[in-house]
Structure formats: structure tokens, C-alpha cells
Amino acid sequence: MDHLHEEAIALLYAAHDWALKADTIARRGDPAERLPVIMASLGLTTLVIDSVAWTLSRKALVTGELSETEAASDEWAPMQLAGDTFATAPLPAKLTELIKKVESFHRRISLLHAGGQ
């Protein structure tokens, strides 16, 4: 589980770095063009934090801080991804790449959770 947690933390740092850049983007240009970037950035952050929470629940399971039943509960289940989780408007390439990485990671942990890992 440690490798999954480390990967989640790396994605958290990448999302943080992007958020700093998104803040700069949000301060200039047309508000209608900025809104999809801001919304996608917020969705990205939410997904990363959800992933980190899941990896922490797995670590708590290993150390005995959570029981198998508690860890398998809906409280710790990764949130469901919708088909249109992120903006449909064109997004900066770096943001699109990061979203794909985070969605892929989130799908992996969702499968692990569903399998009782």
C-alpha cells in the first residue's frame, strides 16, 4: 500500500503545483474562458484528495486503526467518476495530462476497493 500512497501524494503535489498556475490563469483573460480551467482544477483537487483519503484508509487498515468492515464501508469508498467529470471546453495541455493521470489512478484504487484490497 505504501507505493499507492506515495503515488497519491505525488499526484497531490502535482495538483498543488497546477493550482498555483491556475490561480495565475484565473487572474487574467476572459472570465468565460477561465471558468472551465478553474472548474477542472477544482475537480482535479477533489479527485486527488479522495484518492489520498482512500490510501490513508488502507494504511489505517494495515495498522489496525480501521477494521475490515470499517475500511470496506461506503465512507471510505472512492467517489464514483461521472463521464463528464471535467469541463468539456478545451483545457491547457498540462492540465489535461494531469487529469488523465489522476483519473487513471482513481480508477485503479476504485477497482482495488471493489475487490476488497
Backbone hydrogen bonds, N-H to C=O, Kabsch-Sander energy under -0.5 kcal/mol:
donor,donor_aa,acceptor,acceptor_aa,energy
5,H,1,M,-2.4
6,E,2,D,-2.8
7,E,3,H,-2.0
8,A,4,L,-2.5
9,I,5,H,-2.6
10,A,6,E,-2.2
11,L,7,E,-2.2
12,L,8,A,-2.0
13,Y,9,I,-2.4
14,A,10,A,-2.1
15,A,11,L,-2.6
16,H,12,L,-2.3
17,D,13,Y,-2.7
18,W,14,A,-2.3
19,A,15,A,-2.7
20,L,16,H,-1.9
21,K,17,D,-1.6
22,A,18,W,-3.2
23,D,19,A,-2.1
24,T,20,L,-1.2
25,I,21,K,-2.1
26,A,22,A,-2.8
27,R,23,D,-0.6
27,R,24,T,-0.8
28,R,25,I,-1.6
33,E,30,D,-0.8
34,R,30,D,-1.8
35,L,31,P,-2.0
37,V,33,E,-0.5
38,I,34,R,-2.4
39,M,35,L,-2.9
40,A,36,P,-2.4
41,S,37,V,-2.2
42,L,38,I,-2.2
43,G,39,M,-2.4
44,L,40,A,-2.4
45,T,41,S,-2.3
46,T,42,L,-2.3
47,L,43,G,-2.3
48,V,44,L,-2.4
49,I,45,T,-2.6
50,D,46,T,-2.2
51,S,47,L,-1.9
52,V,48,V,-2.6
53,A,49,I,-2.5
54,W,50,D,-1.9
55,T,51,S,-2.3
56,L,52,V,-2.4
57,S,53,A,-2.0
58,R,54,W,-1.9
59,K,55,T,-2.0
60,A,56,L,-2.4
61,L,57,S,-1.8
62,V,58,R,-2.2
63,T,59,K,-1.9
64,G,61,L,-0.9
65,E,60,A,-2.1
66,L,60,A,-1.4
71,A,67,S,-2.7
72,A,68,E,-1.7
73,S,69,T,-0.5
73,S,70,E,-1.1
76,W,73,S,-1.3
77,A,73,S,-0.6
77,A,74,D,-0.7
85,T,82,A,-1.2
96,T,92,P,-2.5
97,E,93,A,-2.5
98,L,94,K,-2.1
99,I,95,L,-2.7
100,K,96,T,-2.1
101,K,97,E,-1.9
102,V,98,L,-2.5
103,E,99,I,-3.0
104,S,100,K,-2.2
105,F,101,K,-2.3
106,H,102,V,-2.8
107,R,103,E,-2.3
108,R,104,S,-2.0
109,I,105,F,-2.3
110,S,106,H,-2.1
111,L,107,R,-2.2
112,L,108,R,-2.2
113,H,109,I,-2.7
114,A,110,S,-2.4
115,G,111,L,-1.8
116,G,113,H,-1.5
117,Q,112,L,-3.0
